[in-house]
Amino acid sequence: MAKREFIQRQLLIIRRLKGKPSSFNDLKKYLLQQQEITEDNFDISQRTLQRDISEIRSIFGITIKFNRKERIYEIDEEDEEKPFERIIEAFDTLNALNFSSQVSDKLILEKKGNKGTEHMHGLLYAIENSFEITILHKSFWKEKAETRILQPLAVKEAHNRWYLICFDPFKKDFRNFGLDRILSLEILTNKFKAINYNAAEYYRNAFGIETNEPVTKIILNFTEFQAKYIKSLPLHSSQKVVFEDENCSKFEYFMHPTNDFLMEILKYGDNVIIEEPASFRERAKAVIDNMVKLYK
C-alpha cells in the first residue's frame, strides 16, 4: 500500500472518532464506505488499527484510547480541540492536485501571492528546540528591510497569512512578523530560556493578529438570510446565538473589537447591525459616514 493511503486512512480514523466514538466494526464499516468513494484500500484488521493508533499518536500528537466498558475507540479529551480538520483538508487538497492533470478545468483554485510557507519548517524546528533566529524582514511601512534577532514561540494563521509570534530581546516585548515579509531566515545555534507565554491563550479572543483593544462582548444582528451563512461558518469560536426569529438572528461574541473585525463585519453591508458595544457601533457608523461622503 502506498504511503499516501496509510496517511489518508489514519486521517479518516481521526475524522470518524472526532465525530463519533466507534467500535472496531463501526470503524471498519466506515473505512470501507470511504474506500468506495476514493477507490483506495482502507480495509483494516485489529493489528492494522493498533499500528495506525500508534502512528497517529506519533505523527499527529493525537491519543486514541479504547474504552473497555463501552468497547469503543475514542479520542482523548485533551486532544479534542486540535485542528486536525485543517490537516485533513490540506491532505484532501493535495490529493486533488495530484489528480488535477485529469481535471484541470474542473479544479479551480484562487491565485494567491507568496505566503512565506517556505520558512514554516525551519521556524517550527527552531520553536521546538528553543533556538534563536535571525530574519531579514521587509515591513510594509518601512523602505528598507531590517535584520532582527528573535526568540520564536509560535506560528499563527490569520486572514490567509501566516505570522511568526516571537519575543524580541532587543525591544524586550512580544512581536509578530508576517512570514510573507521575511526575506531570509537563519537558525542560530544559541538557545534561549523557556518563556512563560501561551500563544493559543493569548490569541483566543482575537480575530486575526490584532489584540490591541480589551476583550468585550459584541452583539451582531444579522438578517435571517445572512444568518444561515454565519451559522454554517462562524466568524469566531466564541460565537453563539442569543436570539432568533423569522426576521433575524443575534450572535454574541467575546473578542477584541479591533479594526480587522470591524472590516469583516462591514463587508456584510446592510445584512448586519452592530448592537453592542455602543463604542464599536459608533466606530462602524463613522466609517460608513466617511464612505458615503466619498461617493457623493
PERA-V101215 format. One record per pair of residues at least 6 apart in sequence whose C-alpha atoms are under 7 Angstrom apart, sorted by sequence separation. I is the first residue (numbers start at 1). J is the second residue. If there is no record, write none. Layout:
BEGIN
i-><I,I>
j-><J,J>
END
This chain:
BEGIN
i-><35,56,57,66,67,126,138,139,156,157,167,168,243,244,275,35,66,100,138,155,156,167,168,243,274,65,66,137,138,155,156,166,167,241,242,64,65,136,137,155,166,241,242,32,64,65,136,137,154,155,165,166,205,241,242,31,32,53,64,65,136,154,165,240,241,31,63,64,135,136,153,154,164,165,239,240,63,134,135,152,153,163,164,239,240,134,135,152,163,164,239,28,134,151,152,163,164,238,28,63,133,134,150,151,162,163,238,62,132,133,150,151,162,132,133,150,132,150,132,224,227,262,224,257,223,224,127,223,224,126,127,222,223,127,221,222,221,222,221,220,221,219,220,219,220,9,219,218,219,5,217,218,217,218,217,216,217,215,216,215,216,151,215,10,139,214,215,138,213,137,138,213,137,138,154,211,213,226,10,115,136,137,115,135,136,23,136,210,223,23,135,136,159,205,206,222,223,22,23,135,158,205,206,222,21,22,134,135,158,205,221,222,21,22,134,220,221,21,133,134,207,220,221,133,207,220,221,132,133,219,220,131,132,219,17,18,131,219,17,131,132,218,131,132,218,131,132,126,130,131,117,130,116,115,116,115,114,11>
j-><41,62,63,72,73,132,144,145,162,163,173,174,249,250,281,42,73,107,145,162,163,174,175,250,281,73,74,145,146,163,164,174,175,249,250,73,74,145,146,164,175,250,251,42,74,75,146,147,164,165,175,176,215,251,252,42,43,64,75,76,147,165,176,251,252,43,75,76,147,148,165,166,176,177,251,252,76,147,148,165,166,176,177,252,253,148,149,166,177,178,253,43,149,166,167,178,179,253,44,79,149,150,166,167,178,179,254,79,149,150,167,168,179,150,151,168,151,169,152,246,249,284,247,280,247,248,152,248,249,152,153,248,249,154,248,249,249,250,250,250,251,250,251,251,252,42,252,252,253,40,252,253,253,254,254,254,255,254,255,255,256,192,256,52,181,256,257,181,256,181,182,257,182,183,199,256,258,271,56,161,182,183,162,182,183,71,184,258,271,72,184,185,208,254,255,271,272,72,73,185,208,255,256,272,72,73,185,186,209,256,272,273,73,74,186,272,273,74,186,187,260,273,274,187,261,274,275,187,188,274,275,187,188,275,74,75,188,276,75,189,190,276,190,191,277,191,192,187,191,192,179,192,179,179,180,180,180,88>
END
